[in-house]
Amino acid sequence: MKTFHAFTGIGLALVVVGCGGGPATSGDATASSSPAAAPAASSNVVPDAKLEEFMPSVPGWARETPPKGETDAEQGVSRVQADYAQPGGMGGMSLEIMDVSTNASMLEPMRQALRIQGVEKTNTGTKKATTVAGFPATEEWTPEPGNGVVSVLVADRFAVTATGSSVGDVSAIYKFLESVDLKKMSALK
């Protein structure tokens, strides 16, 4: 079973895709040719190693963990994630890049999240639709203690999510996202 992150509504949510043993064989009585059984296999999913090339080096931030990635062509999903910290500071940032191009069950909630109108107040802060480098995005911000999530949908295919904790201001998350070459990413096939 594989677990991927995706934004639903406005924040991050875990999405579990795939389960069971190994690949079905022609003699496997449980194999199904039904299109509803799972997303279509696709060789068009950008492998996690290629997505890793977009993990930035950001001035004022040190990568705490090497990027971790996985690709599941059968489910039509690949992802890479890394954590960053401010040396001598308290702030932390997590960056996740996903290709969900052929997984409608993950892509559609992302599209729906972008339909927020105006700024919505929450119990702890705000959420809104916005743009990053010309791509549609969502922002959720909690001013105290300075936590937020900005998720960008690039080319109706790639989900780029930066999650900041104790970063002081939401602009720190946007500055971090500006380090990712989203225009170049949008040209990936």
Order of alpha helices (4+ residues) and beta strands (2+ residues): beta-beta-alpha-beta-beta-beta-beta-alpha-beta-beta-beta-beta-beta-alpha-alpha
